[in-house]
Amino acid sequence: MIAQTALPVAALPKAVPRLRTPLRRTPQPNHIARTAETQALVVGLAGCGLVSLACQGRRQSRQAAKGRTHCLHAVAEKTKVEEKARIVFPFSAIVGQAEMKLSLILNVIDPKIGGVMILGDRGTGKTTTIRALVDLLPEIECVADDSYNSSPAEEDVMSEEVRQRRADGEELPIVLKKVPMIDLPLGATEDRVCGTIDIEKALTQGKKAFEPGLLAKANRGILYVDEVNLLDDHLVDVLLDSAAGGWNTVEREGISIRHPAKFILVGSGNPEEGELRPQLLDRFGMHALIKTERDPELRVRIVESCGEFASDPTGFRSKYDGDNQEFATQILEARERLKQVVVPKDIALKISQVCSELNVDGLRGDIVTNRAARCYCAFDGRTDVTTDDVGKVITLCLRHRLRKDILDTMDGGEKVEKTFRAVFDD
């Protein structure tokens, strides 16, 4: 037992070696020397009554840390509640921008179209429209303890772990979630997008674990990239690869992970700030060009709607509940009807003829135009694609796939419409 004899403060430097003075090397192992030094230091501090003060300080620090943790948890819970309580602008109340709304609806009906590239002026309601459309969609069934929003029934959007658990006969817990909408910031790194090693588990548990990225969170939802024309090309390529294949593969730091990443990629940007490379632009399924409304009456309607929503969001939204429900029902019915929709042989031949006369590289234009025409037909409540269905979507599908000619004064959309009329009117 250590004697509790008090030592005078003046005698403390003699009883305890100064910490800044290097210890004299002895043949003893390092840990033995450190133990002797620690015992001597405790003797001196005990005599001065500093041990109890140090312990009391550590207890106060632990209590303060617990308090900060509780505060952080409270803030996180409050943020979740605020996000759940946030009211979204109703989709049916959005005025104008027919191209953008049609492109988004068709991609929601059939995500295999390949996403939408929205180019246009600033302040035209791009983000508002996308959030409003997501709010229309019904909740989806997900496995409760899975990080990838895995479906309990559809294997193409199910992680490998959930597949194995299902094969073993385990009963999977199911929860209902809103369709996820993930915003990808311009400053995001490839690690944050694709996922990386979990540093916390590596340091605390010594285990190699995968920390899912934004692609995992966007599975079965919408990934929105604002100002996509300013995003690094290699990141855009990663997004397009995952959106086209529906899976994301990560190989880094000794970890090999493959998880589902089936989402609708929506990019927006202002052409004045830069353009995407043609190779990347071609991989977007549809291209919507939006402009600022010039009609004074429509502008006044938009301003009044925004002001009314800002002053009374709940009351404003209640006015459009019926229209929103009608939109949602129409989208769900179109998804079910899509399997029955057929493109007649003569119309399919004319679609390919239009692509050939426009010198569209590859076959993406043909494939996307056929898919979009089928979706429009299903959305309209029919099962046989007509010429009018093709005319509604062909400009959105081919405008961005044309080769640029600096001597050509005709807009890409106008050129597509002119060729379409020439081929289909024969």
Secondary structure, DSSP 8 states (H G I E B T S, - for coil): --------GGGHHHHS--TTS-----SS-HHHHHHHHHHHHHHHHHHHTHHHHHHHHHHHHHHHHHHHHHHHHHHHHHHHHHHHH-----GGG--S-HHHHHHHHHHHH-GGG--EEEEE-TTSSHHHHHHHHHHHS--EEEETT-TT---SS-GGG--HHHHHHHHTT----EEEE---EEE--TT--HHHHHEEE-HHHHHHT----EEE-HHHHTTTSEEEETTGGGS-HHHHHHHHHHHHHSEEEEEETTEEEEEE---EEEEEE-GGG----HHHHTTSSEEEEE-----HHHHHHHHHHHHHHHH-HHHHHHTTHHHHHHHHHHHHHHHHHGGG-B--HHHHHHHHHHHHHTT--SSHHHHHHHHHHHHHHHHTT-SB--HHHHHHHHHHHHGGGS---TT--S-HHHHHHHHHHHHHT-
